[in-house]
Amino acid sequence: MARVVRNSKFRHVFGQAAKKQDCYENIRITKSAWDSTFCTVNPKFLAVITESAGGGAFMVLPLDKVGRLDRDVPLVTGHKAAVLDIQWCPHNDNVIASGSEDCTVKVWQIPDHGLTQNLTQASVDLIAHQRRVGQVLWHPTALNILLSSGGDTKILIWNVGKSTILTTIDCHPEVILSISWNYDGSRIITACKDKYLRVINPRNGEVLKTGLGHQGAKPMRAIYLRDGRIFTTGFSKMSERQYALWDEATLGNALVMEELDSSNGVLFPFYDEDTGLIFLCGKGDSTIRYFEYTPEPPYIHFINMYSSSDPQRGIGVMPKRGMNTTICEIARFYKLLNTGLCEVISFTVPRKSELFQEDLYPDTVGEEHAITADEWIKGTNAKPVLMSIRDLQGGGKTPGQSGNSGGGSAKQEVVFGKSTSTAAKTQQNLSGKSSSTQSQKDGAGNQQQSSSQNKIEPIQELQQQSNHLGLTQQSSLSSPTSVSPSSNNTINQQILSKLNDIFFRMNDFDKRLQFIERALRSGTTASTLLATKQLSVSKHQSRFVILEANKKTLYTINLSINGNRTVQMKLNYGIYTWTLILLIFATSLVVAGRDFYKILNVPKSATLNQIKKAFRKLAKELHPDKNKDDARAQERFQDLGAAYETLSDPDKRKIYDKSGEEGVKRHGDDGGFHDPFPNFFGDIFGGGGGGGESNVPRGGDVILDIFVTLEEVYSGNFVEVVRAKPVARKASGSRQCNCRTEMRTKPLGAGRFQMIQEQVCDKCDNIKFVTEESVLEIEIEPGVPDGFQYPFTAEGEPHIDGEPGDLIFIIRLQKHKKFERKNNDLYINLTITLQDALNGFDVEFPHLDGHKVKLTREKITWPGVRIRKKGEGLPAHESNTIVGDLFITIDVDFPKGELNTDQREAVKTLLNQQSKHNLYNGL
């Protein structure tokens, strides 16, 4: 059982295969034995290496062409031997590179709508390798830089635009198994058949670091992580599959190396730079394991495993910009099966909200390149250009420019990525309308303001909005046909009355929010949330309202909704009060909700442990079982649970601090109480489990030792443990249950009868036991004694006809290197020199929580003396106000050498003592 499970937003990620009609059938997948994924995908196309007679080929399909494929589907067929590897260009979704057994690398331009006939002519032919080309890899940030490696143990860096070799790297004694660029493309990591990892400068081929990797004879793979660390998969000497994490500076000494299983397939790692998730897919496996990487120990955290019945032949992963954000999809795999099916597997985070989840989708790599090939050659490094997934999916994609005329011609550059001007235009489109367009619309707005067709009618607009929400109108107010200063007071009174009437009946907070959002999207005065005479900005979640006032009676309001639409209008000064009322109401939306810090009675700067301790303390006080006469106990207990659920989760806490409880709701959590007690602290309210005189059968109790350090006992701590336990689930069929012996009367005739025993059983639904994981949290309370028990009711072994037993954790104190515990007191030994023993000393040493204990002595100290430091012991478990003491036993380190005659005489003179010896019983 693992101890300390990291609280991660990805803990509940699950994978689900698409329906067969949404997959790709009848693909003639290559039968090559080369260790490749055979599949690559981008937001436009799926490419799969296929079988082909008389040469090599691969298939390119638009993503929406699902279902059963025709046998004569067009192929890319320019290679003269089998294709071994393919990869889409990260800077243009229409460009793909391929490497083949014919010793060539080819770059292909795919039409926007896919292939209508076989493509036989490549845009660029790159010929230099002497043996088969098994790997092709585009540079992550530089335009037209391509890497290839082959059976000739060489790595070639190409400028695809000019069909020229930039670097030849020849430092590997055997076949190169794996290559990966780092985040900015300034280095590469290779895994070689000689079992060594090498960090190489790709511009000059210099080997910067070398280290021994996995020791097994089978292939290993290596990839760079975003922070520069290296993740590898391979085999041990005993052919156990492993994964490992390495630091460049200490390559050869793994930070982490763990064994997975004894399967034979090569593990391919897929890394998500945005979330830190690592997916492991083995050749021939039917499972996909996924882990989360963090820069702090223990670095690699297992999350879960997706399993299916079919082994995979190859696999491809969709770039992050191709995810379906509406279902919180964080990864999508295209799994090739031996049956010719390409199965689509989507990994999602279960969230209730359909809004864009900003915490799941940080800015990601777009199509735009960061630098050109010439800049990279000259030594420039640049990180990828990041863009919002919401913007990438919301704005149109401009096709990258391409010149495939004369693709193989020497020195004439072919631009496969998006040009700077095109990228800039795309960025403008994503950012909204230009300032000149806004100015024109501003002028148009001024001209139209005098028109009778565009009168400002706030009351009518409010009625329309509230009617749309199904609100009953108690009265009908007519809107004035014009707005004049003389009628301002009357209009404002009408607006105020109507607002009070509408808002009073909008008790449901979601309806209030929906009302404001609809108001924001309208092009008239309901769009107004604020109007002041000074420049100000009001920020509410992803909506920003920016207002700018001039010195006259008109206000210019720029309203941006979700970053993808801009509304501009003129506001007459006469409705100033109406806009101010909406401002007050909108402000109340932000600050509305429960004060979770006040509920838990902790400051906003409270640590996670302080929050948990406060929750535990208040839960004992407010639990309904202990407040049966208090009608509000259940409500207060639910408030407490909601506060803990939010503030104990770092992501939810950030959202709450920024936007309140309503912000947490809109990010996928309803803010309600999810009773943490079944998995928190064990049975803190007593009662135990399975006791008493009940005849209900019980499963066995599970008793486990949990080892804690003295530091944890001194300061307190929270420990999470993962419990994998069998759980009863309903199955098909029925069974006999609750069997018992009953007495039955059997008549024998003539007034005689016989009492016999008979076994009687009931008929119950069939059940099966499945293993499920649950996370249990244990508080190591300050001062907890060795042997203390934490029971978790009904978490033990199940019983087929009864209740499960209990899970009991027993605290076992680990031996400390310096301190020893006796009840609430601590003991430590201190060795001093003879000089310090005679002259006194001043010493400091760290306590269990890091604070310094100062010990000063100005008189002679003899060996074995025990000094007491009051209040420096352990807190009592029953009452933390009682604290034990620290006892320091002094040991004197006498000189090891011999004294000469002069030194002896000097000591006698200095001490001035008469020699005498006393015998006594010191026991």
N, C-alpha and C positions, 0 to 999 in steps of 0.2 A: 504494500500500500504506500503510495507516494505521499510525502508530506509537503505542505506549502504549495498550493495551486494558485497561480497568478490570476487575479480577477481581470478578465479580458473581455472586451466587447465582442470578440469573435468566438467565445466559448460555445455558443449555440449555433454556429454555422453548420449548415447541413447541405449535402449534395443530393440532387434529384435529376434523374434522367428524363429527357423529353420523350413524348409519345413517339411511336415508331413513324407516324406520318410526318412528324416534324424533324426527322433525321434523314440521313442520306443512304439509300440502299443500292445494291448491285454495283459496288465499286470493286474493280479488279486490283486489289492491293498487292503491291510488290511482294515477292517471296525472297527478297534479298536477305542475307544473314548479317548485313552490316548493322552496327549498333547506331541506329538513327531513329528519330521520331517519325519519319516518313510523312509528316503532316505539318502544315503551317497555315495560319489563319490571320486575317485582319478584319477590320469592320466592313469590308466590301466583299472579300473573296475567301474561299476555302481551297487550298491546294493539297493534293495527295499524290504521292509517288505510286505509279501503277505498273502493272506488267505490260510489256510491249514486245512484240516479235520483231527481231531484227534491229533493235536499238533500244534507247531509253526514252521514257515518257513520263509525264505527270499531268494530272488533271487539274483544271482550275474551274471552280464553280462559283457563281454568285451565291451569297449566303441564303437568299430566298428561294433558291432552286432545290427545295427539299423533296423527299419522296423517292420513288424508284427511278433510277436513271436508265436511259437508253444504252444499249450496248455500243452504239456508234457515237457516243458523246465525244465532242472535239477534245483533242489532247495537244499538249506542247511536246513536239516530237523531234526536236533538232539534234539531240545527242545520238551518237553512234553506238553507245553501250549504256548499260543500266545507270539510271540516275540514283545517286546515293544520298544527297542532301539538298534541301531547298529552304530558302528563307525570304520572306517579304521585306522590302525596303522600308525602314521606319519613317522615311520622309516622303514617300509616295506610295499610296495603296495600290497603284497599278503596276508596280515594278517588282520583279522577283528574280532572285539569283539561284542558280543551280550548279551543283558539282557532280561529276560523272566518272564512271570507270574508263571513259575515253580520254582521261587526263585533261579535260578542258573545264573551264568555268564559263558559263553563259549568263547574260542578263537579258531579261525578256520584258517587253512592254505589253500589258494586257489591256484590251479595249475596255471602256467604261462598263459596258453591258455584258462582258464576258466573251467567250469564244463562240463563234458561229461555224468555224472550220478549223482544221488542224493548223497549229502555228509551228512552222518549220524554220523560220528565219529569226535568229536572235538579234536584239538591238546591239549587243556588244559581245564579242568573243574574246576571252582571255586565255591565252595558250602559253604555258611555260612549265607546268608540272610535267615530270617524267613518269609518274605513276598516277594511279587513280586519285581523284579528289573526293575526299570523304567529308569535308566540312567547309561551309561558307558562312560568313558572319559579317553583317553590316556594322559599320561604326555607329555608336549610339547618338552622336551629336554632329559629326562632320558630314557634309554632303559628298556623296560619291566615293567614300572610302570603304573598300571591301577587303575582307581577310579570307584567305583560303588556305587549306592545308591538305596534304595528301600522303600517299604511301611512300613518297620519297623523303619523308621526315622533315620537310621544309614547310615554312609558313611564308606566304607571299602577301604583302600589303599592296593593294591595287588602287590607282586613281581611275575609277571606272569611266569618268568623263573623257579621259584622254587615252584610255587603254594602255596605261603604262604601269610598270612595277616601281613602287616607291621603296620597298624594303624587302630583302630576302633574309629570313631568319633561319639559320642552320646550326642549331645548338642541341638538337635532340638525337640521342643515339638510336632510338627505336621509334615506333609508330606513335604519333600524337593521338591521344584518345579523346581529348576534350580541350576546348579553348573558350575563354570568356573575356570580354572587355570589362574594364571597371566603369564606374558611373560616368566619368567625364571622358573616357576613351584615351586616357594618357598611359595606361598600362594594360597588359593582358596577363592572364594566368593560364598555364597549360598543365595538363595531366598527361604523363607519358607512360608508355608500357614498362619503362625501367623503374616505375613506382615512385618517381620524383615529381614534385610540384615545382614549377619555375615561374617567377614573376619577371616579365620581360618588358623592356622599353620598345614599343613597336616601331618607333621612328628609326632607331639604329640597330635593333636586334640585341642590345646589351642585356645580359641576364643580371637582374638586380638582386634577386633572392632565390635560393634553392633549399628545398626541404623534403625529407622523406615523407611520403604520404601513407596511404593504406598499404598493408603488407601482403594482401592477397594477390594471387596470380591473375584474377579476373579484372576486367576494366574498371577504372574509376572515372568519375566526372567531377569537375570543379567549376564553380561560378563565383563571381564577385558579388558581394552585398553592397548596399548603398554607402555604408560608412567605411568601406575599404577592407573589411574582413572577408574571409574566403570560406565558402561552404562546399564540402565535398561529400561524395558518396563512393563507396567502394566495398572491399571485402577484407576480412581478417585472414590470418594464416590458416584458420580452420574453416574458411569459406563461409563465414557468417557475414551477412550484409551489414554494413555500418554506415553511419553518417558522422561527420566531424566538422568542427569549426576551428579556423586558424586565424592568427594575426600575422600580417605581413612581416612585422618586425621580428617575430619568433617563429618563422615558418619551419615546420618540422616538429614543433612541440604543440600539440593540439590543445586548444582551450577546452574543447568538449569532444569526446569520441564515444559513441553509443552503438551497441549492437541492436539490430532490428529483428532479424530472423535468419533462417538458413536457406532461403529461396535462391534460385540460380540467376534470375533475370537482373540485368543492369538497371540500377536506379537512376532515373532522370529527374534532377531537381528543377522546379520551376519557381521563380522568386518574384514576388510582387513588391516592387520598390516603394510603393505608396503606403502599404499597410504592414510590411514586414512579414507577411505570410510566406511560408515555403511549402510547396506541394511536392511529394515524392511519388512518382509513378514508375513502377518496375515493368520491364519487358516481360510479358507473359503473366503479369499479375492481374488480379481482378479487383484490387483495392487501390485507393488513392489516400495516402496519409497526408495530413496537413499539420504544420507546426507554426508557432509564432516566434520570430526572432526578436530579442531585446538586447541592447548593448551591455546590460548588466548581467552578472551570473544569476541563474544557471544558463542564460543565453537562449537555449532552444527549449520551447515549451510545447509539449504535445497537446493538440486540441482535439482531434477526432479522426475518424477514418471512414471513408466512403467505400462500400463494398457492393459488388454485383456478382452475377454468376458467370460472366463471360470474361476471359482473359483478354488483355489488350495487345494488339499487334503494333500499334503506333499511337501517338497522341499529339495533339496541338492545343495551344492555349491562346485565347483571345486577348489582345492588348486591353488595358484598362479603359481606354476611350471607347471601346465597343460594348461596355457593360450596359445592362438594362437597369437604370437607376430607379425606376418606378417600383421594382420588386426587391430593391436592396441587394442586387446581384454584385458579388465581389470577385467572382472568378467563373470562367466558362471553359470547359474542356471539350475537345472533339476527339473521341476515342474510336480508334479503328479496331474492328473485330475481325477474326478469321473468316467470318461468314460473309464478308463484303459490306457490312453495315458500318457507317460512321455515326456513332451515338453521341448526342449532345448532352453534356452533363453540366448543370448550372448549380453553383454554390451561392447560397443567399444567407443573409442575416435576418432572422425573423423579427420584423418590426411591424407594429400596428399602423403606424402613420404611412400615408402615401406621399408625404411631402419629401422634398429632396433632403437627404441625410448628409449634412456637411461633414460630420465626424467620420463617415465611412468613405467619403470621396474627397480627399484633399486634391489639390491641383496635381495633374498628372502630365505625362509626356504627350505632346501633340505631334502633328506631322512636321511642323516647322523645324528646320535645322538651325543649330546655334552658330556654326561656323562653316566656311567653305573648305574645300579640299586644300586649296593653296594656303589658307590660314593655318590649317592643321599641320601641313608639311613644314611651315616656318616655325612651329613650336607652340602655337596657340592652343590652349585647352579651354573648354567651356562646358558647363553643365547643361543638361537638356533644357529646352524651352518648355516651361510648365504652363498649362492652361487648365481652366475649370472644365470638368466633364460636362457640367450643365451648359456652358457656353459652346463646347465642342459639339454637343448634340443638338443645341438649339439653333446655331448658325449654320448657314450653308457651307458646304465644302467646295472649294474651288479646285478643280483638277490641276495636278502639277504639270508643269510644262515638260515636254519631252521632245527630243529630236532623235528619232530612230532612223533617220536617213543617213546611211553611211555609218551604221552603228559600229562597225569594226574598223573604221578608217583611223589611221594613226593621227594622234595629236589634235584632232578636232573634238572639242569638248562637247559632251552630251549632258544636259542638265536634267536629272531625273527627279530632283526635289522641287518643292515650291519655290519660286523666285521671291526675292525680297519684296517686290512691289505687290505680288499676289498675296503674300502673307500679310502685308500691311493692310491691304484692302479687306481681307478676311477679318483682321483684328478690329478694323473700324466697324464692320458690320456687326461684330459681336458686341462691341462697346456701345452701340446705339447710334442715333443720328448725329451728324456733325453739327458744330456750333453754328455754321452758316445756315443750315436748314432750320435750326431752331429759331434763328433771328428772323428768317422769312416767315415762319409760322407765328412768331410774336407779332410781327407787323400785321399779318392777316387777322390775328385775334383782335387787335385794336380796331381794325376796320369793321369787323363783324359785331363788335360790342354794341354798336348803336342800332343794329338791325333788330326789328321786332321779332324775327324768327329765332333769335338766340337770347331771349330774356333769361335772367337768372331767377329761377323759381325753386328755392330750397325746400319749401314745405311740400310742394308736389313731388319733388324728388325723394324726400324722406318717406312719403306715403307709398311711393312705388317700391322702394327698397323694403319697407316693412311688410307690404302686401306680398312681395315675393317670398318672404320668410314665413308666410302664413299667420301673421299677427292681425288680430281683430282690431279695427279702428273704432274707437268710441265716438269720435267726432270727426267732422270734415271741415277743414280749413281751406279757404280759397287763397290762392296765391295772387299777389298784386301783379298787374301787367307791367309795372315799371318800378324801379327802386329810386326813390328820391330822398334827400337828407331829411325832409320834413316828416316822412313816414317811417324813418328808421326805428324809432322807439316802438311803434305798433308792430312792425315786422319782427323785431327782436323778441317782443313779448309772445307773439304767436309761435316763433321758433322754439323758444324756451318751453312753452306749454306743450308743444307737440313732442319735443325731445323727452320731457318728463313722462309724457303719456306712453311713448314707445318704449323707452328704456325700462320703465317700471314693469312692463309686461314681458320684457326679454330676460327672464330669469335664468335661462340656460346660457352659460358662459360661452359655449361653442356658437350659439346663435349670435351672441354679441360680436364675437370675433368674425363670424361670417358676414355680419352686417358691415363691419368696418372694412373688411377686404373687398366687399362689393362696392362700397363707397369709394375706396381707393381706385378701383378700376373704372369708375364712371368718369366722364369727361367734363362734368359740371361741378357745381359747388359741393356736392358730396365728396369730391376728391380732396377737399381741403381738410387738413388735420391741424393746421397751425397758421396763424398770421400775426406777425409782430412788426414793429418798426425798425428792428435791427436784424442783422444776419444771424440765423441760428440753424442748428441741425438737430433733428429728432431722429434717433435710431431705434427701430423696433424689429429685432430679429434680422431677416434678410431684406426688409423694406427700409428705405431711406427717404425721408422727406426733407428737402432742402428748400428753404424759403428766403427770399430776398426782397426787401422793401425799399421803395424809393421815397422821396420826400413828398410825393403827391398822394392822390387818393387811390392809386392802383397798386396792387401787389403782384409781383411775378412769382409764380409757384412752379418749380420743377419737381415733378414726382416720378421716381424710378421704381418700378415694381419688379422685384426679383432680378434686377440687373438686365432684363431683356426688352423692356419697353419704356418709353419716355412719354409723359403727358405734360403739356405746357398750357397754361391758361392765364387769364387776367381775372383778378378778384376785385370787385368793387368794395370800397371802404365801408359802404353802407351795411354789409353783412359781417362786419368785424366781430360782433358779439357771437354770431352763429359759429364762426370758425373757432373762437375762443372756447365755446362750450364743447365742441368736438375735441379740441386739444386737451381739455381737462378730462374728458371721458377716455380718450386714447391713452393719456398718462395713467389713468386708473387701471387700464388693461395691463400695462407693464408691471405695475406694482401690486396688482391684485394677487391673491393667493395666500397660503399659509406661510408664516415665518418659521421655517424649519429649524433655524438656529435657536430661536426663542423656545420652540417646543422641546428641543433637546437640552436647552439651557447651557449652550456652549458658545464661545465667541466665533466670529467668522474666520478667525485664523486657526481654529482648532485642528489638530492633527487627526489622522484616521483612528489612531488608538484612543484619543480623547473622545471622539464621537462614539466609538464602540462601547467604551466604559460608561459614558453617560446613558447610552441606550440600555445597557444591561441594568444599570441602577434604576432608571425610571420604569423599565419594563416590570421589574419586581414590584414596584410601588403601584403601578397603574393597571396591572393585569386584571381583567374582569373577574377572574376566579377569586381574587382577594378583595374585590370591591363590588360584591353582589348587590349591595343596597344603593349603590351610586348609579343613577340612570345614565349619566354621561360617561361612565367609565369606558364603555365600548368605543364611544366616539373619540375620546382622548387617546385610547390605546391605538386606534387606527391612525390617528394623526401622528403618533409616535412612530408607528411602523412606516408610514409614508416618508417621514423625515429621515429615518435611517436608510430606507431604500435609496433615497436620492443622494444624501450627503456621503454615504459610504462608497458610492461609485464615483471615481474621479471624473469621468466624462459627464455624467449627469450633474455633478456638483458644479462644474464649470458653466454648464448651460443654466443652471439655477441661479448662480451668482450673477450671471449676465442678464437673464430674462425672466427670472422668477419661476414659479411653479408651472405657469402656462407654457413657458418655453420648453420645459421638460416634456409636457404632454405633446407638444407639436413635434418633438423629436422622437416620438415613438413609444413613450411611456405614459400611461394614464395617471401617474402620480398616486394611485391608490395604494392600499395596504396589501402586501403580498406575503403576509405572515412569515417572517424569517425564522420563527422559533423551531420549526421541525429540523432545521439544519444549523441552529445557532445555540451554542452553549450547553447543549444537552438538556436534561430535565431539571430546570432551575426552580421549578415550582413544586418539586416533590411529587409524591404519588407513585413514582417508579413505574414499572410495567410488569404485568403478569403476577402480581402478588395477590394476597387475599385467599379466599376459599373458592374461587371460581373453578368450575369444572371444565371450562373451555380449554382445550389442549393448546400448548404453547410450543413454539420452536425453541431451539437451544439459544442460550445467551452466548454472545461473542465477547471475549475478554482480550483486550489488546493493551500492551504496554506502549506508552508514548514517552520518549526520552526527551527531557528538557535540560537546558543549561542553567547554571546558577545565575547567570545574567538575566535570563527570562524570569526566574523566580523572584529576583530582586526588583526588577522594573515592571514586570507583567508583560504579556505578549498575547497575540492572537495567532493561532495556528489553524490552517485549513488542511483537512485530510480528504482524500478521495476514497470513497467507499464503493467498491464494486460488489453488489450483493444480488442474490437471486430474488426475483419478485414474481409473485403469482399473477398470471394473466389468463383470461378466459380463452378456452380453446373449443374446437368443435367436438360434438359428441357429448356423452354423459358418463357418469361413473357412480359406483356405490360409495356412500359416505355416511358418517355418523353411525357406524355400526355399533350395536350394543346387544346385550343379552337380556331377553325378557322372558317372564314366566307365562306359559300358556296352559290352559286347562283342557285335558283330553278326556271326554266322557268314555267310560268303559261299560256302561249299561248297569241296570238294576241298582241305581243310586250310587254307583261307584264312579270315581273319576281319578285322573292321574295328572299331577303337576309336572310339566317338563320345561326344560330351558331351551330357548330358541334364539338364534342370532337374527336380529332384524337390522336392515340397513335402509337408509334413505337414498333417493336418487338426486344427484347434484350435477351441475354443469361440469364438464371436464375443464381442467386447468393445466397450464404448462408453466414452467419456471424459466424466466429469461433474466439474463444478467444486465443490470442497469447501474450506472454510476451516479452517485450523489455526493455533493460536497458538504462536509460537516465542519463547523467552525467551533473551535475550543478556545476558551479564554484561559490562558495561564495566569491565574490571579496572583498578585504580589503576595509572597509568603506562603504559597500553597505547599503543604507538607508532602514529603515523599510517600507514595502509596495512596494518595487521594484519588477518589474515583469520580469520573464524569460519566453519568449514564445517559444514553440516548434511547428513549423508549421506542420499541417496535422497529429498531434498526438492526436486529440480530437475524438469526436464521429463521426462515419462514416455516410454517407448518401447513400441510396440505388441507387440514380440516379445522384449523384454528388460527390463533394469532401468532405473529412473529415474536421471537424473543427480543431481548435488549442487547444493545451494543454498549460495552462498558470500557472506557479508557482509564488506565491506571497510570498515574504520574510516576515516572522513574527519573530520579535526579542523577545526572551524569557527574562523574568526578571532575573537580576543577583543579587546574594546575597550581593555583596559589591559595585559594580560600577553601575552608572547610566549614560546613554548617553543623551546628548543634542546636536544635530547636530554632529559636529566632536569633541566636547569636552567631557571629562569624569569627573564625580563628585564622590567623596568618602568622607565619614565621618571618622574622627579619634578621639577617646576619649583618653585623657591623664589625669594624676593625677594633683591635685592642686600643688603638689611639682614640677612636670615638668613644669606646667604653669608659676610658679614663677622663677624657676632656669634655664629653658631651657631643651632641650631634643635632643636626637639623635636616630632616629628610621628608620628601613628598613621594607618594605613590598613587597610582590610579585605582579608584574603587570600581565596583562592578558596572556602574553606569557611566564611568569615565570621569566623574568629578575627583578632585585631588584630596587626599587625606594627608594632612600635615602633622608631623610628629617632631616635637622639639624637646630636647632633654639637656639640661645644663649641669647635671651631676653624674657621679660615677654610676655606670650601669653594669651589673654583674650578669653572667650567663644564666639564662633561664628565667630572667625577670619577665613578668607579664604585665603589659601596659593596657589599660582599658580606655577605649574611645567611646564615650556614651552616645547612643543614638545613631551609630554607624553600622548597625546590624540589619537584619531583615525585618520588614514589617510583619506584624502578626496577621495570620490569614483571617481570623475572625474579625479583627478590628485593625485597620491600617493606621489608626492613631497610636497604637502601641508599637514601638520599634525596639528591636534588640540592640546589643552592643557589639563592638568589634574588639577582640582581644589580640594583641600583638605580642608574640613571644620572641624575646631577644636571644640571639645566639652570637657569641663572640668568636671571631676568626683570629686565632692566635698566630703569631709569626711562625713560619715553618722552619727557619734556619736555627743554627746554634749561636748563642751569645758568647763573645770572647770574655776574657777576664775583666778588662776595663769596662765593658758594657754591663756586666753583672754587678760590679761595684757601683756603677752609676745608678743602676736600678735600685740597689739597696739604699743608697744615699737618698734617692728621690722619694722612695716609698716610706722609708724610716719605720719599718715594721720589725717586730720580733717574731722569729720563727716559732710557731706552736701548732700542734695538731690535735684536733678533737675527734674522738670517735663517738657516733651516736646512731640511733635507729631513725632513719629518715623516711621509712615506709608509712 
